[in-house]
């Protein structure tokens, strides 16, 4: 029993007197999966379709957002486009006067009519599957 107590005391003193160890040094990741890789995708904006007052739309609306955002909307009726354009002016401060507002609404309505003729129902996909707008 004395041998066990002696070994315990010696191991206690050995641990107590041991110098602190430094944390492991930072290493470069050795596996390809651990590396960060970045790529740059080409940025291509869709060209707005021809229509009356397309240039007014391009100069007024693409200041704040891409043409893709607008062109991916469902084929809204003229009154819905008017409310959207008025919201952009009144809520978000789009610098569009009354004349240009009507030109933009006319353009958006014209390109929406083309979408509707192409087979997308009024209100877009939500209307097609029966969800409320």
N, C-alpha and C positions, 0 to 999 in steps of 0.2 A: 504494500500500500504506500509505503514511503516513496517507492520508485515512481508511482503514478503521480503523487503530489509534486515530487521534484520535477518531473517532466512538464507538468502543468505550469509551474512557476517559471521554468525556463522558457517555455513557449510564450507565456504572457509577456515576459520581459523582452523577448525577441520581437514580438509584434509591436510592443509599445515603443521600442527604440528604433524601429524601422523608419527610414526617411520617407517622406511623402512622395508618391509617384506622380509624375507629370501626366496630364491627359494625353491621349494619343494625338499625334500631329494630324492635321487635315490632309487628306490625300486626294489626288485627282481620281475621279471615278474610273474604274477599270473596265466597266462594261459599257457597250454602246447604248444600251437602254437607259442608262443613268445620265447620259448627256442631254443637254437641251439643244434642240435643233430648231431653227426658224426658217420659214420660207416666205417669199413674197409672191402673192398671187396677183395676176394682172387685174387691173381695175378697169372695167369697161362699163360705161353707162349706156343703157339703151337709147337709141335715137328716137325722140318723140315722133309719132306718125304725122304725116302731112295733114293739115287741117287749117281752118280759118283762125288766124291769130296765134299760130304756133310760136312765133317769135316773142309775143307778149308773155305767153306761158313760160317759155324758156328763161327770159330775162327776169321775170317776177318771181317765179316759184322755185327755181333751182338755186336761188340765193341761200335758201335754208335747208332744202332737202333734195334728194336725188330724183331724177326722172323715174327711176325704178319704183320708188314708193308710190308715185301717182299712177303709173301705168299698171301696177298690180292691183289697183282697186277694181271692184266690180263695176258693171255698167250702171251707174246711178242715173236717175232722172235729173232733169235740169234743176228742179227746186232743191234737190239734195245737194247737188254740186254748189248751188248758190249759198246754201247754209254752210257748207264746208269752207268755201272761199271767204265768206263773211267772218267765220271763226278765225281763220288765219289772219285776217286784217284786224279784227276787234280784240281778240284774245292774245295773239302772238305778235301783233304789231307789224304785219307785213306791209311794206311801203307801196300800197296799191291804191290808186284813186278810183273814183266811180266808173270812169270810162274803161280803164284797164280791167277792173273787176268784171264788167260785163263781157269783155273780150275773152278773159280767162274762162268764165263760166260757159261761154259759147264754144270755146275750144274743147273743154272737158266734156261737154254734152255731145259734141260732134264725134269725138273718139269713142265715147261710151255707146253711142248709137251703132257704131261699127261693131263693137264687141257684142252687142245685143243681136245684131243681124247674123253674127257668126255663131250664135247658138247659146250664149250664156244668158240665163233668165235675169229679169230685173232683180236687183239686190244681190247678185252674185251667187256664190256657192251656198251661202247660208239659206237663201230662198230655195235653192234646188233641193236641199235636204230637209226643209221644213222647219228650221229654227227661226225664232223671232229675231228681228233686227234690232 
